[in-house]
Amino acid sequence: MSIEAYIAARATYVQVNASLDGLASTIGAVGKYLTQNRARFSFSNTGHGLPMEALMGRDCMSADGDAWPSAAQIMESLSQWHAAKNNVLNAWSSLTADQRAALQPPPFQTGR
């Protein structure tokens, strides 16, 4: 592979990783609010009703049920992430030491 292929693979990984970070952040925020203040949480667009105190008020939180990811969507995102990470690793390993010295290494953190 070429330097250009590595740069493209790295850029794709960064994009896919950021998307998955956003997904994880949304899921985490909803989980935290649901744990700490479930009396004031709801999903919209689900066809289910809740008492007014769960829906109205400045401390209420609502997540759009139509935008909430399914397990299949989460798995698709994870699949894309693993593929992007593998592509970066393959592209990086195909470069010479001199080429690597001129580039940023793969942007991985432990376990990520």
C-alpha positions in Angstrom: 0.0 0.0 0.0 1.0 3.6 -0.4 1.2 6.6 1.9 -2.0 7.9 0.3 -3.8 4.6 1.1 -2.7 4.9 4.7 -3.8 8.5 5.0 -7.2 7.6 3.5 -7.6 4.6 5.8 -6.7 6.7 8.8 -9.1 9.4 7.8 -11.9 6.8 7.4 -11.1 5.3 10.8 -11.2 8.8 12.5 -14.6 9.4 10.9 -16.0 6.0 11.9 -14.6 6.3 15.4 -16.1 9.7 15.9 -19.4 8.5 14.8 -19.3 5.6 17.2 -18.2 7.9 20.0 -21.3 10.0 19.3 -23.5 7.0 19.4 -21.9 5.8 22.7 -22.2 9.3 24.2 -25.9 9.4 23.3 -26.6 6.0 24.7 -24.6 6.8 27.8 -26.4 10.1 28.4 -29.8 8.4 28.1 -28.7 5.6 30.4 -27.4 8.0 33.0 -30.5 10.1 33.0 -32.7 7.0 33.0 -30.8 5.8 36.1 -30.7 9.1 37.9 -34.1 10.6 37.0 -36.4 7.9 35.4 -39.5 9.7 36.6 -38.6 12.6 34.2 -37.5 10.6 31.1 -39.3 9.6 28.0 -38.8 8.6 24.4 -40.9 10.5 21.8 -42.4 9.0 18.7 -43.0 5.6 20.3 -46.8 5.6 20.6 -46.7 5.2 24.4 -47.9 7.8 26.8 -46.6 8.8 30.2 -47.9 11.0 33.0 -47.5 14.7 32.4 -44.8 15.1 35.1 -42.6 12.8 33.0 -43.1 14.9 29.9 -43.3 18.5 31.1 -40.8 20.4 33.2 -37.4 21.9 32.9 -35.7 18.8 34.3 -37.4 16.4 31.9 -35.4 14.6 29.2 -36.7 13.2 26.0 -34.9 11.2 23.3 -36.4 10.7 19.8 -37.5 7.2 19.5 -37.2 7.4 15.7 -33.6 8.4 16.0 -32.7 5.8 18.6 -30.4 3.1 17.2 -31.5 -0.5 17.0 -29.1 -3.3 18.1 -28.6 -4.0 14.4 -27.6 -0.4 13.7 -25.1 -0.5 16.6 -23.7 -3.8 15.3 -23.3 -2.2 11.9 -21.4 0.7 13.4 -19.2 -1.7 15.3 -18.6 -3.7 12.1 -17.6 -0.6 10.3 -15.3 0.4 13.1 -13.5 -3.0 13.2 -13.1 -2.9 9.4 -11.7 0.6 9.5 -9.3 -0.2 12.3 -8.1 -3.3 10.4 -7.6 -1.3 7.2 -5.5 1.3 9.1 -3.4 -1.5 10.7 -2.8 -3.2 7.3 -2.0 0.1 5.6 0.4 1.1 8.4 2.2 -2.3 8.5 2.7 -2.1 4.7 4.7 1.1 5.0 8.5 1.3 5.3 10.1 2.6 8.5 11.0 5.8 6.6 7.5 6.3 5.5 6.1 5.7 9.0 8.5 8.3 10.4 6.9 11.0 8.3 3.4 10.1 9.3 1.1 10.2 12.3 0.7 6.6 13.7 -2.7 5.0 13.9 -4.9 6.9 16.3 -5.7 4.0 18.6 -6.1 4.1 22.3 -5.8 0.9 24.3 -8.9 -1.2 23.6 -10.2 1.3 21.1 
